[in-house]
Amino acid sequence: MTQQNMVTLKLEIDAIRLTMYVMSTTVTNLADPLLVQLSQLLDQKLNELHNCA
């Protein structure tokens, strides 16, 4: 993975985290399907980062 791809991946992770945080303050149930989907996407991106480090 190139340095640029690593930076892009880290920015994606930060954006997903922020989106999840904002959404968690607006939903009534943390098991909201969209929030769960975002959590799964975050896990996927973190695994990518871990595998490349």
C-alpha positions in Angstrom: 0.0 0.0 0.0 1.4 3.4 -0.9 1.7 6.2 1.5 -1.1 8.1 -0.3 -3.4 5.1 0.0 -2.6 4.8 3.7 -3.5 8.5 4.2 -6.7 8.1 2.3 -7.6 5.0 4.4 -7.0 6.9 7.6 -9.2 9.8 6.4 -12.0 7.4 5.6 -11.7 5.8 9.0 -11.9 9.3 10.7 -14.9 10.2 8.5 -16.8 7.0 9.4 -16.0 7.5 13.1 -17.3 11.0 13.0 -20.5 9.9 11.1 -21.1 7.2 13.6 -20.7 9.6 16.5 -23.1 12.1 15.1 -25.6 9.5 14.2 -25.4 7.9 17.7 -26.5 11.1 19.2 -29.6 11.3 16.9 -30.9 7.7 16.9 -32.9 6.2 19.7 -31.5 2.7 19.3 -27.8 1.9 18.9 -28.9 -1.2 17.0 -30.2 1.0 14.2 -29.4 -0.8 10.9 -27.5 2.1 9.4 -25.4 2.5 12.5 -24.6 -1.2 12.5 -23.7 -1.0 8.8 -21.3 1.9 9.5 -19.8 0.0 12.4 -19.2 -3.0 10.1 -17.6 -0.7 7.5 -15.4 0.8 10.2 -14.3 -2.7 11.2 -13.4 -3.5 7.6 -11.4 -0.3 7.2 -9.5 -0.8 10.5 -8.7 -4.4 9.4 -7.3 -3.1 6.1 -5.2 -0.6 8.0 -3.9 -3.2 10.4 -3.0 -5.6 7.6 -1.0 -3.0 5.8 0.9 -1.7 8.8 
